[in-house]
Amino acid sequence: MARGIIAVLSIALSIFALSDCVQTEDEKIRGLPKWAWIVLIVLIPWVGPITWLFVGKERNLGGGPPRRQGPLAPDEDPDFLRRLDEDIRRERRERRERDQGEDGGSA
């Protein structure tokens, strides 16, 4: 029973490490070329996958998601917010002028 569980864990770890390696961009791989990591993961159970997970890939150690450059959403973009503010002020000014024009024309 214990051997079965160990075998299943070994296979699961190898599959996880292999899929992670295959999906990783070449620029983020450290130490060996991608093909060498794949061979290591497949041919050396436990050691290959664990080595890949700890050494083979640049990981974000800062905790949380990686920081993106620039605004994340339109409401965080200073240019968008400035244009939005200008549009709101222009619409209010036009509405005020239109309301004043209607009041002044009917008197």
Steps between C-alpha positions, in 0.01 A plus 500: 500500500777747596694415184193576294456839662869581452480396134192715441665799672814454292300491177289800603810701593668411172192595296466830685868588459501394135193709415646797688830465314334471159282807562780718637641767269862438397614829657389385847681166495822487703799269493429266210320527168134400499563168322755401769253578777236287327742208476600543865138511618400192300804280563581568865188461719469724807840668451426641153156647579603636841815655354291664226255642753769651721777592254386488140268797475508863606220541749335800659620489859346832600172338591189575303465556129785648296491876459393616159643805334262785440135534604307185579158634407358808328409658831867486604625668182571869573438605138166320492396658830605847379299461178203368695514798736523740206201331332292523817584867549424576133162324520409684820600834346297428185199392705527813715525723188207318338287535815589870528420550132157343541425703812622826341314441170158444661512806727 
